[in-house]
Amino acid sequence: MDRTSSPTRPLSVVAVVGLGTMGTGIAEVVARSGREVIGIDTDAEAARRAAAALEKSTARAVGRGRLTESERADVLARFRVFPDLQAAADADLVIEVVPEQFDLKQEIFVELDRVCRPGAILATGTNALSVTRLASAVTRPERVVGLHFFTPVPVMKLVEVASTVLTSPETTEAVTVLARELGKEPVAVGDRPGLVADGLLFGYLNQAAAMYEAKYATREDIDAAMRLGCGLPMGPLAVLDLIGIDTAQTVLEAMYAESKDRLHAPAPVLKQLAAAGLTGRKAGRGFYTYAEPGSSEVVADDLTPAAAGGGEGGREVRTVGVAGSGTMATGIAEVFAKAGYDVVLVARSQEKADKALASLGKSLDRSVKKGRMSQEDRDAVLARVAPSGTLDSFAGVDLAVEAIAENLEVKKELFATFDKVCRPGAVLATTTSSLPVVALASVTSRPQDVIGMHFFNPAPAMKLVEVVRTVLTADDVHATVTDVCRKIRKHPVDCGDRAGFIVNALLFPYLNNAVRMVQEHYATVDDVDTAIKLGAGYPMGPFELLDVVGLDVSLAIEQVLHGEFREPGLAPAPLLEHLVAAGCLGRKTGRGFREYARR
């Protein structure tokens, strides 16, 4: 073997050091690409499990028609297992995926530097530790690169290619080409803890853990809120259990060491769970309890909430008043009318109320066209909505719902009017997403009757409602609204009255951190969106979402969060402020982080 081969030599022989779940997955996709794979692990049992896993997965592929028996035999023949690093001597590329311990990784890199041919590329799968520090320990640092796959490797498309200041362009190009040939989507990043996907994801997960630890919301409500309010595939606490609480703590420690941002300082509950051995699914218990170690089946434990009751202790609601004429107001009116409630839809004038009703009718027409409801049901729903241009029409409602613009003074004025016109015992609800509910309650003579009902847009489609209870809200009012949510087929989650509630308090710092990432020229808008969609399975990347929500709306929420919690890390990113000042507000103006065709 020529040990002075050109750096551009094809990467036809790949060694994988560490045959855990990640290493086994990498070995499989490399072997299935036609390359020779040298699996290395000092643990004979780990090596045996890796070989068995490859046999099992390729057998499934044959059963599904994705491989022939002959192709399967070739894949298995290309995978060989060895107990020591000497086996990597002839590899063109070595990918290290041992546990996230710097001393262990450094020891492996020093030995690989001695064993491997000069032209070999040494890659680390770390997502938390410094690739540059590992590179500095070898004699050919220009041949060292980060190659971060996501688990399960055969399924997940993202690979983050992390170059250091020492990595040669040829090295980066070679592993980028390899990633594409493996059917992956490579994203080029610099060397910093968390890279792109985990750099954004772990801060969000950490804040969810801190929210749970503070007893602001239950684990079930936190996870349901993010799944149903943002369309995420899993809630944050369930994700922490999946990736391993000890792993999350390691990544966060590394991120905090570099950023000194308190939002990255691991929530104490993570350290406590890890120290107790409650590391998530792999241990059978973490934030949740599982049927057995390694199982995904959640089983009831002492923290599991009792089954929802039938609204005991609540007030009777037959008629609902909705104040507002925008998309949210008409959507909420539609939701209540579909559930059989009589609805009074009040706008600032009869003309605006009639237009809102017409808009509601068009929404129902779309449902009929899509086969989701009959024409008769459509007509019955519309007949239950009475448009009005005066709040005096709220005199007989059992539940008054405010759905106007996010302006505290305007909302206060409206609640003062509710107090005058609504009957005694009526529940007064606000749909605010960020303003203090108690501030609205304080302008009434019955603060015990005031509560938050934060619907999500579009209200007819989104299942979540954040039920926001103030320090003054009566128990029967809370019970009433919770029961009503279930009757209109929404999922209620309980929140205290503080900025952002659950969803916005977790979502917008994550979006703000994405803006900072681009602002600092660490990654491009497209690469960040790609990394999040492919690496975390999110339906939209952060910049797609910001442009849809509106940069002005996002900035306002960030300002509220920063004003309430006073965390430096929550301060709005200057780039976001500059775009808003320039009138680049997203899709609604034709330009935000991207440009859009004018309609």
N, C-alpha and C positions, 0 to 999 in steps of 0.2 A: 504494500500500500504506500502510495506517495504521500508522505506526511507534510509536504510543502505545497499541497494543491492550491489552485487559485481560489480566492475567496468566493468567486462566482460559481464554483462547482455546484451542480444540482443537489438538492437536499434529499437524496434517495435513501439514506440510512439514518433513522431517527432513534435516539435513545431517550427513554422516559424514566426519570429517576423518582421513585415514589409511586407505588401502585395502589393508592387508596382510590376513592370514588373518582376524583378528578383525573389522576394518572391513568386509571383504567379506561376512562372515557376518551382521553386523548389518544391512548394507544389504539383504541378501536377505530377512531376516525382516520388515523394515519395509516393503519394497516389496510383499511378498506379503500384507501386512495392508491394502493399499489406499492407502497413503500415498505421497506424492511423496518421492523420495530424491535428494538432491544429494550425489554422491560427490566428494570433494576430495582430490587428491594431487598434489604438485609433480612426482612421478616419473611420466612418461608411461607407462612400461612397467608400473608397478604399477597404474595406472588401466586399461590394456589387459587385464592379467591379471584384474582384478576383473570387468570386463565379460564376459570369456570364461568366468570361473567361474560367473557368474550365468546365462549362457546354457546352460552345461553342466548345472548343477544343476536348472534349470527343465525342461530337456529330459528329465532323469531322472524328474522328478516327473510329466511327461506320460506317459512310458513306464510308470510304476507306477500310473497312473490317479488321481493326486492333483491334477492340474491338467488343464484342457482346453487345446487349442492357443490358443483365444481368450484364456483367462485368462493363459496364458504370455506372449502378445503384450502384454497389458496390463501385466504385471509388468515386462517389459523396457522398455516405453515410459515407465514411471514412474521409471526409473533413469537419471540423467544425470550425466556426469562433467565436472569442471572442474579447472583447474590451480592456482587460487588461492582464497584465503579470501573474496574479494569475492563469490563465488557464494553465500555463506551469508547474504547481506543479508536475504532474505525468509524465512528458515527460522524455524519456531516453536521448534525444538529443534536444537541442534548437539551431536553426540556426538564427542568427540575420542578417538582411539585410536592415537596416534603412539607411537613407542618411549618406554620409561620413562626419560626424561631430563627433569629438572625444568625446566632453562633453556629447552628446546625447547617444552615444554608451556606454560610461562609466556608465552613469546613469542607463541604461538598464541592464548592466552586474551586477552592485551592487544589483539591485532589483531581478534579476534572481538568484543570489547567495543566497539571503534570501529565495526566494520562492521554488526553485527546490530541489529535493531530493539530498543527498550527492553524490550519484553515477552518477548523470546526467552529460553529457558532454555539455559544452557551446562552441558553434562555432560562429565565426564572418565571415561574407562574405566580409570583407574589402579587397581591393586590394592596399590600399594606407597608411592606418594608422597602428600604431604599435600594433600588437597582444600582445606583451609582456607587454606593458603598460596597456592594458585592463585586462590581466591576473593578474597583480599585484594589481588590485583593488578588487579582490575577495579572499575568504578564501581558495579556492581550485584551485590554479593556474595550478596545474598539469592536471586539467580537461578542460583546455581552449585550443582551437586550431583554426587555420584559415581554412576555407573551402570555397574556392573561385570558384564559378560556373561562367559560361560564358553564355551570353544571345544571342539568345533564348535558355533557359535551356533545353527544350525537344529535341532540335536539336544538340546543341554543346556537344561534348563528353568529353572535358577536365574539370577536377577538380583539382585545386592546393591545396594540403594539407600542410598548413604552421604550422610547429611545432616551439615553442619557446624553450628557454633553460630550461623552467620549465615544458613543456608538457611531460607527462609520455608516455612511449612507448605503453602502453595499450590503451591510448586515441588515439594516432596516428593510431594504428592498427585498432581500432574499426571503425573510420570514413573512413579509407582507404577501409576496407571490404565493408562498406556501399556504398561507391562510386562505387565500382565494381558491387555490386548487383543492383545498379540503372542503370547499363549499361554504366557507365562512365569510363574514363581512368584517374586514379589518378596519379599525379606527386608530389613526396615529395620535399618540399622546406623549406628553413629557413625563418625567419621573417625579411623581409626588404621590404620597399615600392616598389610596382609594382610587387613583386614576380618575376616569370620568364617571362611569356608572356608579361604582361604589362610593366615590367621593361625594356624589349627590345623595345616593340611597342611604348611606349609613348615618348621615346627619339627621335625616328624616326619621329613620328607625330609632335613633337615640332620643329624639324629642318625644316620640310616641312612648318609649319606655319611661321617660321622665314624667310624662302626663299620667301614665298608669301609676307610677310610684307615688305621685302626689295625691292619688285617689280622686282626681278630677273626673274620671270616667272609668267604667269597668273595661276589662280587656275585650269583652264581647262587643261593647258599644264602640270602642276605639276602632276595632277591626271592621265592624259592620259599616261604620261611618266612612271609612276610606274606600271600602269596596263599593258601596252603593252610591256614595257621593262623588267619587272620582272615577269609577269604573275600573279600579285596580283588580288584578287577578287574586290578590291575597291581602289581608290586613297586615299592618306592620309588625304586630306582636307574633302573629303566625309565621311571618317571614323570618323573624329573629330565631324562632324555634327551629325553622327549617335549615338555616345556614349555620346555626350553632351559636349560642350565646357567648361562648368563650372566643370563638372566631370574631364575632362582632366587637367584643371588648378589645381584642388585639388590634383590629383595624382602627377603632376609634382612638386608642392610645397613640397609635402612630400618627393619626391625623391631628390630634391635639398637640403632640410634640412639635409638629411643624407650624400649625396655624395659631396656636395659643387661643383659639376661639372657644369660649366656654360651651358653645353649642356642640362642640366635638368632644368635650370632656365626658367620658362614659358615665351614664347615669348610674348611681350607686347600686341600684337594683341589679344591674348586669353583673357587677363584680360579686354581689352576694349570691346570685343564682349560680354563677360559674364556680365560686368557691365551694358551694354546697354540692357540686356535681350535677346540678339541674341545668344541663346545657342544651335542652331542647329535644327534638324528636329522637336524636341518636341515643339519648339517655332515657327516653320514655317520659320525661317531664321537663318542662321549662316554664314558660308563662301558662301553658296548658298542660294537661296530663294526657298521655297517649296509651293505647291499648297495650303496647309493649315497646321496648327500645327499637328504634328504627321504623316504627309504624307511623302512618299518617292519620290513623283513626283517633280522633279526639274523644275521650271518655269523660263522663261527669266526675267532678271532684267537689271539694268543700266550697269552692268559689263559684261554681256553676249556678247561675240565677234560676230561681223557680220558674215554672211555666207561667206565661202571662195570664193574668186573670181576666175577668169579663167586665172590667170597668167599675168594680165595686167602689162605692163612695164618691162617684163622680156626679156631675150635674147632667140633666137631660139636654140634649142638643137636637133640635129639629130644623131650625132655620139658621143659616149662616150669612153674614154680611161680609163682603169683600170690598175694600176701599182701594181704588187704583184702576188705571185703564191700560197699563202696559202689558208686556208679554207675561210677566210673572203673575199679575193680578188675574188676567183672563185665564191663564193656565190653572191657577188655584180654583177659580170659580168652576172651571170645567171638571176638575177632580171631584169637588163636592157634589156637583149636580149629577155626575155619573154614579156617585154612591147613593143617590136617592134623596139628598138634602135639597130643601128649597133655598135658593140663593138670591140675595140682593146684591147686585153689582153696581157700586156707586163710583162715579167719576166727577170731575169738577163741573161738568155741564151735562145736560141730557144728551146733547149731540155726541160728546165724547163717550158717554155710556153706551149709546146706540152703536157707535163704531166698535167699541170693545166687544159688544154682543155679536156683531157681525164677524169680528175676528174669531171669536169663539166658535161661531157657526162654521167658518171655513175649516177650523181644526177638526171639528166633528165630521165635516164632509170628507176630509182626507182619510179619516178612520173608516168611513163607509166605503170609500173607493178601494181601500186596502183590504176590505173584508173583515175588519175588526169589530164592526157593529152594523146592525141593520138600519135601514132608513127610518123605521118606526121608532127604534131606540134613540136614534139621533134626534128626532123631533121631540120625543118625550124629555130628553135631557135639556134641550134648548128651552122647552116650555117651563122648566123649573127655574130658569134664570130670569130675574126681573131687573132690567136696567133702570138706573135712577141718577138724577143729577144733583141730589141733595142727601146729606147725611141724616136728615130727619127720617129717612127710610129705614135707618138702623134701629128705630124705636122698639121693634118687637123681636130682634134677632137674639138667639141664644149664644152665638159666638161671633164676635166681630174680628175680622182679620185685616190688618193693615199691610198693604203691599205697594207702597209708594217709594219715591226716590230715597236714597241713603243720605238724608240730610236730617241731622238731629233736631234742629229747631223746627223744621216743617213737621216732623213726626210728633214732636211734643205738642204742637198746636192741634194736630189731628187727634191725639189721645185726650187732650183737654175737651175736645168736642165729643169724643166717644163718651166721656164721663158724664156729659150733660144729656146726651140723647139716648144712650143705651139703658135698657131697663135694669133695675137692681138684680144682681145675680148673674148677669151676662158675663161671659169670659171675654177678655180683651187681649188679643194676640198681635204680636208684631213679627214680620218676616225678616227683620234685619239680619244681616250676616256679620256685622262687626260692631255695631253701636251698643252701648249699655242698655239693657232692657229695663233695669231699675230706674234709669233716668226718665224713661217714659212713664213708668208706674208712678213716679213721684209727682207728676203733674195732675194725677187723678186723686179723687177722694177715696178710692178703693184699690190701693196698690196690691192687695191680696188677690185681686181678680186678674192681674196682668201677668202674661207669660210670653215667652218667645216660641214661635213655630217657624223655624227656618227651612223653607222648601228649597229645592234645587231645580235649576232651569235645564230643560223644560219640565215644568211641574207635572204634566200628565204622564211623562215617561220615567222620571227619576223617582226611585222608591224611598229615598231617605228624607226624613224630617228630623232636624235637631230640635229637641224640646228643651227650651232654656228656662230654667227656674231661677228666680231671684231669691234673695234672702227673705223677701216678703210674700212670695207666692204661696197661696193656700194649698193644702194637700189635695183637697177635692178638685181644685182647678187643674193641678198637675195630672190627677187621675182622669179628669174629663178629657183633656187634650191627648193624653196617651191612648185612651180608648177610641177617640175620634180618629186618630191616625191609623189605627188598625182597621177601623170600619171603612176608611177610604183607601185601604190596601197599601198603606205606606208603612215603612219600618221606622219606628221612633227610637231615637237614642237620647239618653239624658245628658244634659250639659249644665255646668254652672254658668253664671252670668259673667263671663270674662271675654276679652277680645279674641275673636277668631273662632270661639267655641272649639269643636274638635277639628273639623275639616280644614278650615282656613288657617288655623293655628299651626297645623302640620304641613299643609300644602304650600303656602306662600313663602315661608322661609326656604323651602326646597327650590321653588322657582327663582327666588332672589339669589340663591347660591349659584344657580345655573347662569344667571346674568353675570355674576362676578367672574365665573369661569371664563366666559367669553370676553368680558371686559379686560381680564388679565392676559388675554391672548394665549390661554392654555389650550383651548380647543375652539373649533368653529361651531357656529349655530347648527349646521347640518350634522357634524360629528356628535355633538351632545344629544341631539334628538335621536339620531340613529342608535347611539349607545344605550339610551334609556329604553327605547322601544324594543331593541333586540336583547339587551342584557337584563332588563327587569320585566319585560313583557307588558309594559304600560301601553294603553291604547293611543296615547299621543306623547310626543316629546315635550319638554318644558316650554320651548319657544313656540311650538304650534299652539299649545294651550294658552300661553300669554297673549298671543295675537288674537285668539278667539275670545278670551275673557275681556280683553281690552287693557292696554298698558296703563291707562289712567285709573281704571278700577283696581288693577293690581297694585299700583303705587299707593293708592288711598288705603288699601288694606294693610300694606306693609307699614305705612306711617302709623296706623292705629296700633298694630302689633308692637312696633318699636316704642310708641308712646306709652303703652301699657306695661310692657315687661322691661323696658330700658336696657335690654341686652345689646351691646355694640354689634354683635353679629346679625341682629335683626334690622339694622339701619338699611334703608333702601339703597341698592347699588346705584352709584352715580350715573351709570349708563342708562338705567331705567328712567331716572329723573330727567336726563337730557333728551331722551326720545319723547317723553311726554311733553316737555317744554317746547319741542320742535313740532308738536302736533302729530307725531307718528304714533298713533294709538292702536294699531293693529288692523285687522280686517275691515273694521268699520270706516277707517279713513284711507284704506288702500295701501297703507305702509305701516309696518311695525318693525319686527326683527326681520321680516321678509316683505317683499312687495307683492301686491295682489292686483289682478285685473279689475279695473273699474267697471261697475255695472251700469 
